[in-house]
Amino acid sequence: MIRKGFLYALPPLALILALSVWGWVGIGEATQVPVHFGMDGTPDRMGGRLEGFVLLPGVALALCGLFALMPLIDPRGDNLRRSAPAVLTVWAGVLWVLAAAQALITLTALDHLQTLDNPGVLVGFASTVLLAVIGNVLSKTRPNWLIGIRTPWTLSSDKSWDVTHRWGGRLMTLGGALSALCFLFAPTQIAFTVLGVTVITMVGVSLVLSYWVWRTDPDRDVYSAASE
């Protein structure tokens, strides 16, 4: 799984590094770089070249190291390996979102996004696609401590884990697809609002569902049951 993970991570990682190098050599040393954007796509904080072109590549490399270590440090590492489709999807998907963020920073710094009314749509749309794709594979995860919907109840009941991830995944896919359509056809601020509502709804439903299923599971963790 680790070898395949690095293979999947290579394209977005290479894109992040290429965008960073392009931005670094394309602007002057003293030039301020946009490093944060408001919902309207306007840069609202500026930074130096290190923050603009080194931070995200560093985060991407650190995430690759973390994902590679996960099966080794998770007490339920065998289950994590059985969850490979979801782990690999999250691994590569997060890097693609970081690539979209680096593209936004670099292209804005080099003044190549004049044709977009709201350049922030790049990261927003990438995030919605990631949400939908992860939701599609969420039901393939097995109980573990690092990937998935980890509540006290899903970690104490395999039944709660399975049901919560099956329905949570469907909700995530539906919400991600709806949010993606909003980024394509609705004003960006509305799209970001829909994305936020989607995430909050998914979290709330998953919490309630995981507890409800845990309560009805006769094989739930005995320590959890004893503390009712």
C-alpha positions in Angstrom: 0.0 0.0 0.0 2.8 2.4 0.8 4.5 2.0 -2.5 1.2 2.5 -4.3 0.5 5.5 -2.2 3.8 7.2 -3.3 2.9 6.3 -6.9 -0.5 8.0 -6.7 1.0 11.0 -4.8 3.7 11.6 -7.4 1.6 13.6 -10.0 0.1 16.1 -7.6 3.4 16.4 -5.7 5.3 17.1 -8.9 2.8 19.7 -9.9 3.1 21.4 -6.5 6.9 21.5 -6.7 6.8 22.7 -10.4 4.3 25.5 -9.5 6.5 26.5 -6.5 9.7 26.7 -8.6 7.9 28.7 -11.3 6.6 31.2 -8.8 9.9 31.5 -6.9 11.9 32.3 -10.1 9.1 34.4 -11.7 8.9 37.1 -9.1 11.4 39.4 -7.4 12.9 38.6 -4.0 11.2 41.4 -2.3 7.8 40.9 -3.9 4.9 40.1 -1.6 2.9 36.9 -2.4 -0.8 36.4 -1.8 -1.0 33.6 0.7 -4.7 33.8 1.8 -7.9 34.7 0.0 -11.3 35.8 1.0 -14.5 34.1 -0.2 -14.7 36.7 -3.0 -11.3 35.5 -4.2 -9.5 38.7 -3.2 -6.1 38.2 -1.5 -6.5 39.3 2.1 -3.1 38.5 3.4 0.4 38.8 1.8 3.6 37.0 2.6 7.1 36.4 1.4 8.4 33.9 -1.1 9.1 31.3 1.6 5.5 31.2 2.8 4.1 31.4 -0.8 6.3 28.8 -2.5 7.9 26.6 0.2 5.2 26.1 2.8 2.8 24.0 0.8 5.5 21.8 -0.7 6.7 21.2 2.8 3.3 20.3 4.0 2.8 18.0 1.0 6.0 16.1 1.7 5.2 15.9 5.4 1.8 14.4 4.6 3.4 11.8 2.4 5.6 10.8 5.3 2.6 10.7 7.6 0.5 8.5 5.3 3.4 6.2 4.8 3.8 5.8 8.6 0.1 5.2 9.3 0.0 1.4 8.9 3.1 1.1 11.1 1.8 3.3 14.0 -1.9 2.4 14.0 -2.7 -0.3 16.6 -5.1 -1.7 14.1 -2.7 -1.5 11.2 -4.0 -4.6 9.5 -7.5 -3.0 9.2 -5.8 0.2 7.8 -4.2 -1.9 5.1 -7.5 -3.5 4.4 -8.8 0.1 4.0 -6.3 0.8 1.2 -8.8 2.2 -1.4 -9.9 4.9 1.1 -6.4 5.6 2.4 -5.0 6.0 -1.1 -7.9 8.2 -2.2 -7.4 10.5 0.8 -3.7 10.6 0.4 -3.7 11.5 -3.3 -6.9 13.7 -3.0 -5.5 15.9 -0.3 -2.4 16.5 -2.4 -4.5 17.5 -5.4 -6.3 20.1 -3.2 -2.9 21.4 -2.1 -1.9 21.5 -5.8 -5.0 23.6 -6.5 -4.0 25.9 -3.6 -0.5 26.3 -4.9 -1.8 27.0 -8.4 -4.0 29.7 -6.9 -1.0 31.3 -5.1 1.4 31.0 -8.0 -0.9 32.1 -10.8 -2.2 35.1 -8.8 1.4 36.1 -7.9 2.4 36.0 -11.5 -0.8 37.8 -12.6 -2.1 35.0 -14.8 -5.7 34.8 -13.4 -7.2 38.0 -14.8 -9.9 36.1 -16.6 -11.4 34.6 -13.5 -13.9 36.6 -11.6 -13.2 34.7 -8.4 -9.9 32.6 -8.5 -10.9 31.0 -5.2 -13.1 28.7 -7.1 -10.1 26.6 -8.0 -9.6 25.5 -4.4 -13.3 25.3 -3.6 -14.1 23.1 -6.6 -11.2 20.8 -5.8 -12.4 20.5 -2.3 -15.9 19.5 -3.3 -14.6 16.9 -5.8 -12.4 15.5 -3.0 -15.4 15.3 -0.7 -17.4 13.4 -3.3 -14.6 11.0 -4.1 -13.8 10.2 -0.5 -17.5 9.6 0.2 -17.6 7.1 -2.6 -14.9 5.0 -0.9 -15.7 5.7 2.7 -17.7 2.5 3.2 -14.5 0.5 2.2 -12.7 1.5 5.4 -12.3 -1.0 8.3 -12.2 0.2 11.9 -8.9 2.0 12.6 -7.7 5.0 14.6 -6.5 7.3 11.8 -8.8 7.3 8.7 -12.6 7.6 8.6 -15.4 8.8 10.8 -13.8 8.3 14.2 -16.2 8.8 17.1 -16.2 7.1 20.5 -19.0 4.9 19.2 -17.6 3.9 15.8 -14.4 2.9 17.6 -16.3 0.9 20.1 -18.6 -1.0 17.7 -17.8 -2.5 14.4 -21.5 -2.3 13.5 -21.6 1.4 14.3 -18.5 1.9 12.1 -20.0 0.0 9.2 -23.4 1.7 9.2 -22.0 5.2 9.9 -19.4 4.9 7.1 -22.0 3.5 4.6 -24.5 6.3 5.2 -22.0 9.0 5.9 -20.2 8.2 2.7 -23.4 8.5 0.7 -24.2 11.9 2.3 -20.6 13.1 1.7 -20.8 12.1 -2.0 -24.2 13.7 -2.5 -23.1 16.9 -0.7 -19.8 17.0 -2.5 -21.5 16.7 -5.9 -24.1 19.3 -5.0 -21.4 21.7 -3.9 -19.4 21.1 -7.1 -22.4 22.0 -9.2 -22.8 25.2 -7.1 -19.1 26.1 -7.8 -19.8 25.6 -11.5 -23.1 27.4 -11.9 -23.8 29.6 -8.8 -22.0 32.6 -7.2 -18.9 31.5 -5.4 -20.0 32.7 -2.0 -23.2 30.6 -2.3 -21.1 27.6 -3.3 -18.8 28.1 -0.2 -21.9 28.3 2.0 -23.3 25.1 0.5 -20.0 23.4 1.1 -19.9 24.5 4.7 -23.5 23.4 5.3 -22.6 20.0 3.7 -19.7 19.5 6.1 -21.6 20.5 9.2 -24.6 18.3 8.2 -22.4 15.3 7.5 -20.6 15.7 10.9 -23.9 16.1 12.8 -25.6 13.2 11.1 -22.6 10.9 11.6 -22.3 11.7 15.3 -26.0 11.0 15.9 -26.1 7.9 13.7 -22.9 6.4 15.2 -24.3 6.7 18.7 -27.7 5.4 17.8 -26.3 2.3 16.1 -23.8 1.8 19.0 -26.7 1.7 21.5 -28.4 -1.1 19.6 -25.3 -3.2 19.1 -25.1 -6.2 21.5 -21.5 -6.7 20.6 -20.4 -3.1 21.4 -17.3 -2.6 23.5 -18.0 -3.8 27.0 -16.0 -0.9 28.6 -18.2 1.6 26.8 -21.3 -0.4 27.8 -20.3 -0.5 31.4 -20.0 3.3 31.5 -23.5 4.0 30.4 
